[in-house]
Amino acid sequence: MRQDIQRLKRKEEAEAAFINSALRKARTRTLVQAGGLLDKAGLLDEFSIVLGADLQKDIDCKDQVYALFGALLELRSLLKETEEYSHSYLALKGKVEFSNTSKISYRNKG
């Protein structure tokens, strides 16, 4: 009986570890994709953030990181304060621009 309980405990712990691992992977994937959107929007260039830089350790890019973060905080504040930038308006604007930049990227590769 004691062995059965220990076996069940180990099984539950393994399942919990698997779920935590899957959640971490999903979160990481979303964060990487969000970073790709920042790049696609030209914000990394706008704030002189070089691809490959370690944003946590590289002292030379701290000001750029703070500026980008400040800009994102301003955007969040703007979205909360005004109805002018509804999600549907921003989605339409993003869809159009996403389509335009995808065409440009495709043409440049060909």
N, CA, C and O of each residue as an XYZ file, in Angstrom:
440
protein
N       0.823     -1.184      0.000
C       0.000      0.000      0.000
C       0.872      1.255      0.000
O       0.606      2.211     -0.729
N       1.901      1.236      0.817
C       2.815      2.379      0.886
C       3.497      2.580     -0.467
O       3.676      3.717     -0.906
N       3.877      1.495     -1.126
C       4.512      1.587     -2.439
C       3.543      2.163     -3.469
O       3.947      2.940     -4.334
N       2.281      1.791     -3.383
C       1.273      2.314     -4.298
C       1.124      3.832     -4.127
O       1.014      4.568     -5.109
N       1.122      4.277     -2.902
C       1.008      5.710     -2.627
C       2.222      6.452     -3.169
O       2.083      7.507     -3.788
N       3.408      5.905     -2.939
C       4.627      6.540     -3.445
C       4.637      6.564     -4.977
O       5.053      7.551     -5.582
N       4.185      5.494     -5.589
C       4.117      5.427     -7.048
C       3.152      6.487     -7.589
O       3.454      7.152     -8.580
N       2.000      6.644     -6.944
C       1.033      7.664     -7.355
C       1.606      9.072     -7.187
O       1.393      9.941     -8.033
N       2.334      9.288     -6.087
C       2.967     10.586     -5.849
C       3.965     10.905     -6.948
O       3.978     12.016     -7.477
N       4.803      9.929     -7.292
C       5.804     10.139     -8.343
C       5.129     10.425     -9.681
O       5.584     11.270    -10.452
N       4.038      9.710     -9.944
C       3.302      9.916    -11.195
C       2.719     11.324    -11.235
O       2.807     11.995    -12.263
N       2.127     11.779    -10.140
C       1.563     13.129    -10.071
C       2.653     14.186    -10.229
O       2.450     15.190    -10.912
N       3.807     13.964     -9.600
C       4.917     14.905     -9.718
C       5.431     14.969    -11.153
O       5.750     16.047    -11.653
N       5.511     13.823    -11.810
C       5.963     13.784    -13.203
C       4.974     14.515    -14.105
O       5.378     15.251    -15.005
N       3.679     14.313    -13.866
C       2.660     15.000    -14.663
C       2.717     16.509    -14.441
O       2.591     17.285    -15.388
N       2.909     16.924    -13.186
C       3.006     18.352    -12.881
C       4.243     18.962    -13.545
O       4.180     20.075    -14.067
N       5.352     18.246    -13.528
C       6.574     18.730    -14.173
C       6.365     18.859    -15.675
O       6.828     19.821    -16.287
N       5.666     17.890    -16.273
C       5.387     17.943    -17.712
C       4.525     19.150    -18.049
O       4.790     19.851    -19.025
N       3.494     19.395    -17.244
C       2.604     20.536    -17.481
C       3.375     21.841    -17.331
O       3.233     22.738    -18.162
N       4.192     21.962    -16.281
C       4.988     23.172    -16.085
C       5.939     23.389    -17.245
O       6.118     24.521    -17.695
N       6.547     22.327    -17.734
C       7.462     22.414    -18.859
C       6.725     22.883    -20.110
O       7.225     23.734    -20.846
N       5.554     22.337    -20.349
C       4.764     22.718    -21.520
C       4.339     24.177    -21.427
O       4.364     24.896    -22.426
N       3.948     24.622    -20.231
C       3.557     26.017    -20.048
C       4.740     26.957    -20.260
O       4.587     28.019    -20.864
N       5.916     26.576    -19.768
C       7.120     27.397    -19.959
C       7.463     27.499    -21.436
O       7.811     28.575    -21.923
N       7.368     26.378    -22.153
C       7.661     26.389    -23.590
C       6.666     27.267    -24.340
O       7.055     28.020    -25.233
N       5.395     27.178    -23.989
C       4.372     27.988    -24.652
C       4.597     29.469    -24.373
O       4.458     30.301    -25.269
N       4.944     29.798    -23.130
C       5.218     31.198    -22.767
C       6.426     31.718    -23.529
O       6.404     32.833    -24.049
N       7.471     30.919    -23.595
C       8.684     31.317    -24.313
C       8.390     31.537    -25.792
O       8.865     32.506    -26.384
N       7.609     30.643    -26.387
C       7.254     30.785    -27.805
C       6.520     32.103    -28.032
O       6.815     32.815    -28.992
N       5.565     32.438    -27.159
C       4.813     33.679    -27.295
C       5.729     34.891    -27.156
O       5.602     35.855    -27.911
N       6.650     34.847    -26.195
C       7.574     35.971    -26.009
C       8.500     36.147    -27.205
O       8.787     37.275    -27.604
N       8.966     35.054    -27.775
C       9.817     35.128    -28.968
C       9.027     35.718    -30.130
O       9.541     36.554    -30.873
N       7.787     35.287    -30.286
C       6.955     35.820    -31.359
C       6.676     37.303    -31.164
O       6.657     38.057    -32.137
N       6.459     37.739    -29.926
C       6.244     39.161    -29.644
C       7.505     39.958    -29.997
O       7.416     41.064    -30.531
N       8.669     39.395    -29.699
C       9.919     40.046    -30.088
C      10.042     40.162    -31.597
O      10.555     41.160    -32.104
N       9.578     39.154    -32.316
C       9.572     39.201    -33.772
C       8.678     40.321    -34.285
O       8.995     40.971    -35.281
N       7.556     40.544    -33.599
C       6.663     41.642    -33.988
C       7.325     43.000    -33.742
O       7.167     43.921    -34.543
N       8.063     43.127    -32.640
C       8.796     44.371    -32.387
C       9.793     44.633    -33.505
O       9.948     45.769    -33.953
N      10.461     43.590    -33.952
C      11.421     43.718    -35.047
C      10.704     44.059    -36.349
O      11.133     44.952    -37.081
N       9.616     43.352    -36.639
C       8.878     43.574    -37.884
C       8.314     44.993    -37.933
O       8.231     45.587    -39.008
N       7.931     45.537    -36.796
C       7.400     46.899    -36.727
C       8.505     47.947    -36.857
O       8.224     49.140    -36.973
N       9.748     47.505    -36.838
C      10.862     48.433    -36.976
C      11.276     49.096    -35.675
O      12.083     50.026    -35.679
N      10.731     48.625    -34.563
C      11.039     49.265    -33.289
C      12.458     48.970    -32.807
O      13.065     49.798    -32.128
N      12.985     47.807    -33.150
C      14.365     47.523    -32.742
C      15.321     48.472    -33.456
O      16.259     48.991    -32.850
N      15.080     48.697    -34.752
C      15.900     49.663    -35.491
C      15.699     51.069    -34.952
O      16.656     51.824    -34.779
N      14.442     51.413    -34.689
C      14.110     52.757    -34.208
C      14.838     53.085    -32.906
O      15.208     54.234    -32.667
N      15.039     52.076    -32.074
C      15.704     52.285    -30.782
C      17.146     51.793    -30.796
O      17.766     51.648    -29.742
N      17.678     51.538    -31.982
C      19.082     51.126    -32.177
C      19.449     49.883    -31.367
O      20.529     49.805    -30.780
N      18.543     48.926    -31.345
C      18.809     47.666    -30.662
C      19.256     46.665    -31.718
O      18.517     46.355    -32.651
N      20.461     46.172    -31.558
C      21.072     45.274    -32.534
C      20.654     43.840    -32.238
O      20.713     43.390    -31.094
N      20.232     43.126    -33.281
C      19.899     41.716    -33.100
C      21.133     40.963    -32.620
O      22.223     41.138    -33.164
N      20.967     40.153    -31.633
C      22.072     39.390    -31.074
C      22.618     40.000    -29.788
O      23.379     39.354    -29.067
N      22.233     41.240    -29.500
C      22.696     41.877    -28.259
C      22.012     41.217    -27.066
O      20.844     40.837    -27.146
N      22.731     41.085    -25.979
C      22.153     40.559    -24.749
C      21.544     41.733    -23.993
O      22.263     42.500    -23.352
N      20.242     41.875    -24.065
C      19.567     43.039    -23.504
C      19.637     43.110    -21.987
O      19.382     44.168    -21.412
N      19.973     42.023    -21.337
C      20.088     42.037    -19.883
C      21.508     42.335    -19.422
O      21.701     42.959    -18.378
N      22.493     41.898    -20.181
C      23.878     42.009    -19.723
C      24.680     43.109    -20.399
O      25.649     43.603    -19.823
N      24.293     43.506    -21.616
C      25.069     44.477    -22.383
C      24.789     45.886    -21.880
O      23.715     46.435    -22.125
N      25.750     46.468    -21.180
C      25.595     47.800    -20.602
C      25.422     48.851    -21.690
O      24.740     49.853    -21.474
N      26.028     48.641    -22.855
C      25.971     49.623    -23.929
C      24.561     49.817    -24.489
O      24.295     50.841    -25.118
N      23.666     48.878    -24.282
C      22.321     49.038    -24.853
C      21.251     49.289    -23.790
O      20.059     49.212    -24.085
N      21.662     49.587    -22.565
C      20.677     49.814    -21.494
C      19.759     50.994    -21.803
O      18.551     50.897    -21.587
N      20.306     52.109    -22.305
C      19.468     53.271    -22.596
C      18.440     52.960    -23.674
O      17.294     53.400    -23.584
N      18.841     52.200    -24.698
C      17.905     51.836    -25.756
C      16.790     50.949    -25.210
O      15.625     51.097    -25.578
N      17.166     50.027    -24.330
C      16.180     49.124    -23.722
C      15.201     49.924    -22.876
O      13.993     49.702    -22.950
N      15.712     50.857    -22.070
C      14.837     51.688    -21.249
C      13.917     52.535    -22.119
O      12.743     52.707    -21.792
N      14.436     53.063    -23.218
C      13.626     53.891    -24.112
C      12.516     53.060    -24.761
O      11.373     53.512    -24.839
N      12.840     51.864    -25.222
C      11.824     50.993    -25.824
C      10.766     50.628    -24.794
O       9.571     50.660    -25.088
N      11.197     50.284    -23.601
C      10.254     49.932    -22.539
C       9.359     51.122    -22.210
O       8.152     50.962    -22.023
N       9.945     52.310    -22.139
C       9.165     53.519    -21.893
C       8.137     53.755    -22.986
O       7.005     54.149    -22.705
N       8.527     53.515    -24.232
C       7.602     53.683    -25.350
C       6.442     52.695    -25.235
O       5.295     53.051    -25.504
N       6.732     51.475    -24.844
C       5.676     50.473    -24.682
C       4.741     50.842    -23.531
O       3.534     50.617    -23.615
N       5.296     51.407    -22.456
C       4.456     51.869    -21.348
C       3.567     53.026    -21.792
O       2.403     53.102    -21.399
N       4.114     53.931    -22.612
C       3.319     55.033    -23.154
C       2.180     54.503    -24.024
O       1.057     55.000    -23.954
N       2.471     53.505    -24.832
C       1.446     52.897    -25.677
C       0.335     52.308    -24.821
O      -0.847     52.509    -25.097
N       0.722     51.582    -23.783
C      -0.281     50.991    -22.884
C      -1.147     52.074    -22.264
O      -2.369     51.941    -22.196
N      -0.508     53.149    -21.810
C      -1.231     54.267    -21.210
C      -2.175     54.908    -22.218
O      -3.323     55.212    -21.891
N      -1.699     55.112    -23.434
C      -2.515     55.701    -24.491
C      -3.736     54.840    -24.787
O      -4.840     55.355    -24.963
N      -3.535     53.543    -24.840
C      -4.650     52.634    -25.118
C      -5.706     52.665    -24.013
O      -6.900     52.529    -24.282
N      -5.261     52.843    -22.776
C      -6.200     52.886    -21.654
C      -6.945     54.215    -21.591
O      -8.092     54.263    -21.146
N      -6.297     55.299    -22.037
C      -6.852     56.636    -21.856
C      -7.782     57.086    -22.972
O      -8.576     58.005    -22.768
N      -7.709     56.475    -24.132
C      -8.479     56.972    -25.262
C      -9.197     55.854    -25.999
O      -8.735     54.714    -26.041
N     -10.326     56.206    -26.573
C     -11.086     55.262    -27.393
C     -10.647     55.352    -28.856
O     -11.060     54.537    -29.681
N      -9.805     56.347    -29.178
C      -9.394     56.595    -30.558
C      -8.674     55.383    -31.156
O      -8.801     55.112    -32.351
N      -7.928     54.664    -30.337
C      -7.156     53.522    -30.819
C      -7.800     52.228    -30.327
O      -7.275     51.558    -29.437
N      -8.938     51.889    -30.917
C      -9.614     50.655    -30.534
C      -8.815     49.467    -31.054
O      -8.002     49.602    -31.969
N      -9.051     48.329    -30.473
C      -8.344     47.124    -30.915
C      -8.683     46.787    -32.360
O      -7.826     46.311    -33.105
N      -9.940     47.034    -32.763
C     -10.310     46.721    -34.145
C      -9.586     47.648    -35.123
O      -9.156     47.204    -36.187
N      -9.445     48.938    -34.771
C      -8.702     49.870    -35.620
C      -7.235     49.449    -35.719
O      -6.663     49.415    -36.808
N      -6.640     49.134    -34.585
C      -5.236     48.731    -34.575
C      -5.030     47.404    -35.296
O      -4.014     47.207    -35.962
N      -5.999     46.491    -35.162
C      -5.893     45.207    -35.857
C      -5.923     45.412    -37.368
O      -5.155     44.785    -38.098
N      -6.803     46.283    -37.832
C      -6.884     46.559    -39.265
C      -5.593     47.202    -39.763
O      -5.059     46.815    -40.802
N      -5.101     48.179    -39.020
C      -3.849     48.844    -39.385
C      -2.694     47.836    -39.405
O      -1.869     47.856    -40.319
N      -2.637     46.970    -38.417
C      -1.597     45.948    -38.356
C      -1.709     44.955    -39.492
O      -0.702     44.550    -40.072
N      -2.929     44.561    -39.812
C      -3.141     43.597    -40.893
C      -2.654     44.159    -42.224
O      -1.993     43.462    -42.993
N      -2.979     45.409    -42.490
C      -2.556     46.046    -43.741
C      -1.038     46.153    -43.796
O      -0.419     45.793    -44.797
N      -0.446     46.648    -42.723
C       1.010     46.822    -42.711
C       1.735     45.484    -42.726
O       2.771     45.347    -43.377
N       1.202     44.504    -42.018
C       1.799     43.166    -42.004
C       1.826     42.605    -43.416
O       2.823     42.028    -43.850
N       0.733     42.780    -44.117
C       0.644     42.315    -45.502
C       1.657     43.048    -46.384
O       2.326     42.430    -47.212
N       1.766     44.365    -46.204
C       2.715     45.156    -47.001
C       4.156     44.760    -46.723
O       4.940     44.623    -47.661
N       4.527     44.573    -45.457
C       5.911     44.212    -45.142
C       6.215     42.787    -45.560
O       7.356     42.473    -45.899
N       5.198     41.906    -45.543
C       5.429     40.539    -46.012
C       5.716     40.521    -47.487
O       6.569     39.757    -47.939
N       5.018     41.354    -48.262
C       5.246     41.435    -49.710
C       6.628     41.988    -49.985
O       7.324     41.496    -50.873
N       7.036     42.997    -49.243
C       8.365     43.585    -49.432
C       9.439     42.561    -49.106
O      10.404     42.419    -49.857
N       9.286     41.844    -47.997
C      10.264     40.838    -47.614
C      10.345     39.744    -48.661
O      11.434     39.272    -48.989
N       9.196     39.337    -49.189
C       9.168     38.272    -50.203
C       9.871     38.739    -51.475
O      10.628     37.980    -52.080
N       9.625     39.982    -51.883
C      10.258     40.508    -53.095
C      11.756     40.613    -52.930
O      12.504     40.330    -53.866
N      12.204     41.015    -51.758
C      13.647     41.164    -51.526
C      14.367     39.827    -51.512
O      15.555     39.765    -51.830
N      13.671     38.751    -51.149
C      14.308     37.429    -51.110
C      14.440     36.832    -52.522
O      15.360     36.062    -52.798
N      13.508     37.201    -53.402
C      13.443     36.608    -54.732
C      14.454     37.141    -55.624
O      14.528     36.738    -56.784
